[in-house]
Amino acid sequence: MSIPVYYTPLHQGHAPAHEFYQGRVLPYPEHPGRIEQLRADLSTTPGLALVTLQYFLFCGSPFACTIT
C-alpha cells in the first residue's frame, strides 16, 4: 500500500512576496518552481503515490481508497 501525496497545479499559484517571521516581514523563501521539483522527486519515491484533489474528493478520506 502506498501513502497518498496530494498534488494540484494550484500549488504553483502560492507565491507570496513576503512572510511574517518573528514579528518581521521577510522575503518569502519559496518559489513556484520548488513544488514542481518536489513533485518530480516524490513521483519516483517508492511507497508514495501522487494523487489529485479529485481523487481525494472521490474517496472522501486519505485512506478510503487503496493505492497499490
C-alpha positions, 0 to 999 in steps of 0.5 A: 500500500502506498501513502497518498501525496496530494498534488494540484497545479494550484500549488504553483499559484502560492507565491507570496512576496513576503512572510511574517517571521518573528514579528518581521516581514521577510522575503518569502523563501519559496518559489513556484518552481520548488513544488514542481521539483518536489513533485518530480522527486516524490513521483519516483519515491517508492511507497508514495503515490501522487494523487489529485484533489479529485481523487481525494474528493472521490474517496472522501478520506486519505485512506478510503481508497487503496493505492497499490 
